Amino acid sequence: MKSLQDRLQAKTESWKPKPGDTLIGTLLEITERESEYGVYPLLIIETEDGDEVAVHGFHTVLKNELGRQAPVVGDQIGIIYHGKDEDRKYEKYRVVLDRVRSETKPVDWKGYADDTAGAAGTDEPAGENVTSLDDRRTDDDDADVPF
């Protein structure tokens, strides 16, 4: 893994796969971005060559795969893009992980697992319950106790 100084100088390229392309590496960062279609995960992956690649998880299948797998920083991740299903009009992906233990607080992946189902047991669409990592951090040990 690169030093922090090296990472600051690195140019991160967005992954724009063609059918059959794979991306394998170490998950360095997980953040969230908002688009006109809602919030989606953004992964920064370091490849074996030391390049940093940004994966924008806005396609439904990729977002759902990430939601089910729930990767954390430090995991080894592999993503393959199978192309567009012309009959059903969706982008096909597969995600696999080699997990590591991490003390990093993960993204609330449940919000990405299924765009049509309610998140966290509510009737609201999943994307509406997703919060940023900064919004969920608290030093209050009783923050999850309802009053």
Secondary structure as GFF3:
##gff-version 3
##sequence-region A 1 147
A	DSSP	alpha_helix	4	9	.	.	.	ID=ss1
A	DSSP	beta_strand	13	14	.	.	.	ID=ss2
A	DSSP	beta_strand	22	35	.	.	.	ID=ss3
A	DSSP	beta_strand	38	47	.	.	.	ID=ss4
A	DSSP	beta_strand	52	56	.	.	.	ID=ss5
A	DSSP	alpha_helix	60	69	.	.	.	ID=ss6
A	DSSP	beta_strand	76	85	.	.	.	ID=ss7
A	DSSP	beta_strand	90	98	.	.	.	ID=ss8
A	DSSP	three_ten_helix	109	112	.	.	.	ID=ss9
A	DSSP	three_ten_helix	126	129	.	.	.	ID=ss10
A	DSSP	alpha_helix	133	136	.	.	.	ID=ss11
###
